[in-house]
Amino acid sequence: MNDKKIATIAVRAGINSDEHHGAVIPAIHLSSTYALKGFNEKRQFDYSRTGNPTRATFAQAIAELEQGSVGIVTCTGMASVHLICQLLSTDDTVVIPHDCYGGSYRLFTHLAKRGQFNLIVVDQNDEQALHEALLQKPKLVLLESPSNPLLRLVDIEKITKACHQVGALVAVDNTFLSPALQQPLLLGADIVFHSTTKYINGHSDVVGGVLVTKDKALGEELAWWANCIGITGSPFDSYLALRGLKTLPIRMRQHQENANAVAQFLKAHEAVKAVYYPGFSDHPGHEIAKRQQYDFGAMMSFEVQGGEEAVKKLFANLTLFTLAQSLGGVESLISHPSTMTHAGMELAAQLEAGITQSLVRISVGIEDSDDIIEDLAAGLAASQL
Ligand SMILES: *Cc1c(COP(=O)(O)O)cnc(C)c1O
């Protein structure tokens, strides 16, 4: 445990750890293998799939930021999701949210189809449906709050309590907020994971993942599997993500300030039918957000008047926003969930989850908010012509 504040842990990660040269910033260790001191005299590291100093520094930093005991760095966010599946046997049941990240939905549904476990997909805000799912005594319940792309929230503490009563482990995807804005382990969860591709690295130049457990033994079991199946993250990516991490809290503050301004602008715009942003007091998850998050985040989605045609015109008339999937980088991104991030989900399942053709998602960057809003204003005006 590290009792320092989040910004301090993020900035100080690995600093002053070089005993040989006194390098302030920890060196990147690219070596794939490490010499033994002598016959059967192992050092801390022997082979970089199993352990690597750069990766270990990054893993330790995230574990401290999430207030957990073991951090595991994986080569992608999906590898972290898949790693959790190693805990499951064929007769185990898993519960996932109906509106989880498209890639997670695809992974769980396809593994279940092959008989690797039983799967229940449920709207976790539907208390009756969740209750019935928990009666099946699942081994694992996956949570994602806020969800993608509609920013729905679930009460992590309340659901975790119900899950623990039936003996289920709870794993929370915290990608949308980062530990700077939400710490699920402190709300009772057993596992928290991230796509570090997003806010944690924050500069859109790494694809990676990380998973943190509250319990040491569970973390060691998962670390064993990560080495066994060979999905640990590369030293170079760990180095970049550690560098990105240092500015996470201050980046999140600016993302947040800009997101608030953008959300207000969108809400007042006549070409916008609805804005999904937990910062609004009429958002169904607003009260939960105030309780379990430190702020509302910088992701939002909205419905454009005029359907898919209007969305196409909006995209064609933006000059600052980049039309790309992913999120959480310093640059503002815009995307169309139905044809992009959630294309792996069948159309019927998309509609079930509330993903329409006129839905647009934005990741608000840290450019000047006046410029971000001016760009959206031009795009939205053109969308209605
Ligand atoms: C991107 C993302 C993932 C998957 O991470 P990759 O790094 O793309 O493999 C998982 N969950 C959420 C919420 C994401 O946004």
The ligand as a MOL file (V3000), in Angstrom:
LIG
                    3D

  0  0  0     0  0            999 V3000
M  V30 BEGIN CTAB
M  V30 COUNTS 15 15 0 0 0
M  V30 BEGIN ATOM
M  V30 1 C -10.4330 -0.3740 -25.5590 0
M  V30 2 C -11.1660 -1.0420 -24.4800 0
M  V30 3 C -10.9260 -2.3800 -24.1430 0
M  V30 4 C -9.9550 -3.2540 -24.9040 0
M  V30 5 O -8.6550 -2.7950 -24.8560 0
M  V30 6 P -7.5580 -2.9500 -26.0370 0
M  V30 7 O -6.3900 -2.2380 -25.4880 0
M  V30 8 O -8.1350 -2.3050 -27.2630 0
M  V30 9 O -7.3460 -4.4040 -26.2520 0
M  V30 10 C -11.6410 -2.9120 -23.0810 0
M  V30 11 N -12.5650 -2.1860 -22.4130 0
M  V30 12 C -12.8460 -0.9030 -22.7290 0
M  V30 13 C -13.8760 -0.1670 -21.9590 0
M  V30 14 C -12.1670 -0.2950 -23.7740 0
M  V30 15 O -12.4550 0.9660 -24.0930 0
M  V30 END ATOM
M  V30 BEGIN BOND
M  V30 1 1 1 2
M  V30 2 1 2 3
M  V30 3 2 2 14
M  V30 4 1 3 4
M  V30 5 2 3 10
M  V30 6 1 4 5
M  V30 7 1 5 6
M  V30 8 2 6 7
M  V30 9 1 6 8
M  V30 10 1 6 9
M  V30 11 1 10 11
M  V30 12 2 11 12
M  V30 13 1 12 13
M  V30 14 1 12 14
M  V30 15 1 14 15
M  V30 END BOND
M  V30 END CTAB
M  END
